[in-house]
């Protein structure tokens, strides 16, 4: 729910939210809870408080419900997680380098993470 709140507070702009989301994933991988990870990754206390308020309130539940509805409506239906959809087409061709695959195949503007993905993968 914390990740959905971060996206929401970034006006659903993944490019803006990506560094924080990547930091959270790194913290989860190291065994920290979502709340602990958020505290470490969101250094601005005002923004952290907004994320916490969202994640523990009605807004967080609404965002998660919206995602559940969108997931249930996927065509074809998703079979596993993560179910990656690029330009409206699901793919199961991703191996160990999901970010690399997405960066190589996505047709829209590439996020900055694509140009620094080797650095990101080493840090993860």
C-alpha angles and dihedrals in degrees: 000000000000091000092051090051091050090052091047092050088051090054089253090294103147090191091063095041098043099089091053093044091050090050090051092050090051091052092047089051089054092052102261120140119246090255093049091047091051091052091052097042101041105062097173105087094206092055092043090054091049091051092048092048090050094045094050098039143063094280092061091050091049091051092049091047090052089053091049091052091049091047092050090052096053115128113234092028115246116261102191144356128296094037103183120203117188118188090345095308122108117221136193093184093100116114127175096321105062093160091050092050092049092047091050096048107030110107098200128078109308117240116236089253088073092062092047099035096121089056091048093049092050091051092048 
